[in-house]
Amino acid sequence: MRPWLFFAGLTCLLLAATASARENPADLLQQARAAYDRGAYAEASTDYRQLLAQGLNRAEVYYNLGNAEFKAGHLGRAIAAYRQALKRAPGDEDVLFNLEYARRFVQQPQDQTGQLTRLAGRLLTAFSGQALALTALGAYVGLAVLVMFWLLARDKFPGLRWLLAGISILFVVLASWASVRIVLERIHRWGVVIAGQAEARNGPSAEYQVGFIVPEGREVRLLGREGDWIAIGLPAEGYKGWVKSADILPE
Amino acid sequence: MKRIFPGLRFFRLTALLLAPAVLAVPAPAAAQELSISAQASPQQAGVGQSIRLQITIEGKVNIQGSPSLPDLTDFQVYRGGSSTNFSFINGQVSSSLQYTYILVPKHTGTFTIGPISITHGGKVYSTQPIEVQVTAAGGQAQLPGPARPAGPSRAAPALPPPAAPKAGSAVFITTDVDRHQVYVNQPVTLTFRFFSRIPILAQPQYRPPDTTGFWAEDLPPQRTYRQVVGGADYEVTEIKTALFPTTSGELTIGPARLDVQIEDFNRRSLDPFDNSFFQNFFSSGRPVTLETKPITLQVKPIPTEGRPPDFSGTVGKWSLSAKLDRAQAKVGEAVTLEIRIFGEGNVKSVGKPELPPFTGFKVYETISSSEVQKEGDRVRGVKTYRTLLRPEVTGTLTLPTLTYSYFNPDKKKFERVQVPGLSLQVLPGQAEEAGGASLPSASAPGVKMVSRDIRYLKTRFPLTPPSPALPDLFWILGFGVPPLAVLLVWVGQRRRLRLASDPLFARRLAALGRARATLRKAQQARRNHDVPNFYAFVSQALTGYLADQLGLSRSGVTQKELTAELAKRGVNPDDVAHLNGLLEDCDYARFAPSALEGKDLEQQARLAESLLSHLGRIQSKEKKS
């Protein structure tokens, strides 16, 4: 056997093995975990991103990616990944814990909102928009069935109208909840600062003066886009400015 | 005698001695409290040449007053300045005064200067007389020749830049810069010089140039020295300023101005016995405003090529140091990170270093302070940034490497300095006691929190993509079908109730179906060539249908009644005529079948179908009307 043929064959085998490992989500997941355990956080992060690119965009993968980024010192990317995980699993306790933990490394203004507002905010984001919409749909279908039943047998079941009123109220509440959640998701777009110190300028160009500087990991509201510049808003401070799109990871 | 400047008059003093010798004779110092000495240089001079007379008074007292000069009518006398030094050491006062005069002889001969005296504490202290020889060889009038700084006067700085040639001017000012092409924020040294070879009567008023577009830092001290310009000896006063351009482009340093009061020699009498002589001596002189030309600088912007991402606009030559105020701390205790950026350049514009994320620390606000030093005509200093950190986890925490980028205008490139990561030993502490840095959940009773970190990876979950978002059709059907179903149930229920309560409505609804079923039987009879039954079924279908529609009895209704009822309801007479024709045919079939021979049964069947549908439409119209 000619030596070059042997080496070519060996290379092909190795490549095939590597490709196979890369393509198999279970192997890739195992590989990412091993990298994480030995402190190779950048490598773990790359593997988790590859899993996401393969379509496995589950809350768990985003959560693990957030962990790898956090350990690698990329606070902004970590928070962005945790937010993605929370979108997919709103009630996940681990995601909430790690997100809150990571947020504590970001210089943020003191939370001035009252208890009631915070509770409303938590309640609003406790479930995903789709879950809420499905629940509302269930109540809606139930309401329709009950109305039909009432049409057919209202004489036999006079108390049915109270049940009908109750389910109607439930439906209205659920539908409103889902609507607000979905509308907020669509109207209020958020992003996370991934640059060390993002300079927010007074206009969409480097020619404008720097208005304020946003630390890495700060969650900002996205207000618009002009070329390579993104308009951001800091609702707590009431500031608005333009940062380079490379400094922000939009949701 | 030739005057130096046509308009220049002599500055009269009370006394002046002439002598070609240099003498430095201490006066008999009573009780050694005070001593006065005088020195003339050179010993020999030509007419019109200058002789420097320097008088020094020293003593361990606070010297008041000035020396009285003898009669110096044989000389033109110029005041060359004075200097005073006081010291107070161990409660002992000592002072030294120095007066300098420039004497220009008017005649040849040997002259004696002195004695020069001063009165202090009621006692008179005097110098020895000084002899000066004046020859005719001078010829060319000039101010004191090459700078001969006498005594303790300040030496001229090494190689001062040549002043603008202003030969002939007694006073003039210049400004110049050390470079004309700079980068933004690169220092430019602006030097202002005031040249004078005549006495100035009042403190000159300096009006600095307009430096819009620059950050200005003065560079003390003000220097005074002597310099020869165009063969004339001038006293030069020099003021330096460091300018830092704040924008790029062509920037202009405006003209500097100096308001001085000089002798108005045109108005002065030379005759000491003239009454106006003394008036002029005490006059305030003539105000003159001197002005320099503006200077234009080309300011280049900081290059964008190769600009590091953490570059904050700092220009100069800088070094970086960092330290933590302690090597060990407990969880929650405040630790100060001090970053010092020191070097040469505009200290006040040194930007904040970009801090990397400090994992394991809570980072608080950063405060800054700056210290500016001005030595050797350069602006140097230190900018210090202090950031408060609170460790949140135990163990050895290492801060990431700190870096700082700046632009070095001399090398025309960006440079980066860095400090390797600092370590802090963090011990378990009372995080809760520290306040502010308390963690999300307090330790449970009996459980000691040692360190905190994020939660571990999720390792068990289905390796299938999450269920995709439900399609729009799902939501359309989900929210669209239930109301339709409710509507259908409602309509059905209404119909059911009406059928139960309205028999005529029920008959009408069922009429068409029954009639068509009867017609199908008629068709079957036609196919069997059973003519009587064919007509019997046609008749049954038509009369039954119309009886149901009109609410008449199906069994007892006659053709006449039907026709009358239809006419009453406005049915088309043609349709009624056709109906009557067909029903008559049916009667003939029953009683005289032979009369119908040749009739096309199929056509009759179609006519019956047509009448059913026509009468049905008529019924509908009737309902609407």
Interface residues (C-beta under 8 A of the other chain):
Chain A: P25 A26 L29 R33 Y36 G55 L56 N57 R58 A59 E60 Y63 N64 N67 F70 K71 G73 H74 L75 R88 D94 F97 N98 E100 Y101 A102 R104 F105 Q107 Q130 A133 L134 L137 Y140 V141 L143 A144 V145 V147 M148 L151 L152 A195 G196 Q197 E216 G217
Chain B: P309 D310 E354 L355 P356 P357 F358 T359 F361 K362 V363 Y364 E365 E392 P400 P440 R452 D453 I454 R455 Y456 L457 K458 T459 F461 P462 L463 T464 P465 P466 A469 L470 W475 G478 F479 P482 P483 A485 V486 V489 W490 Q493
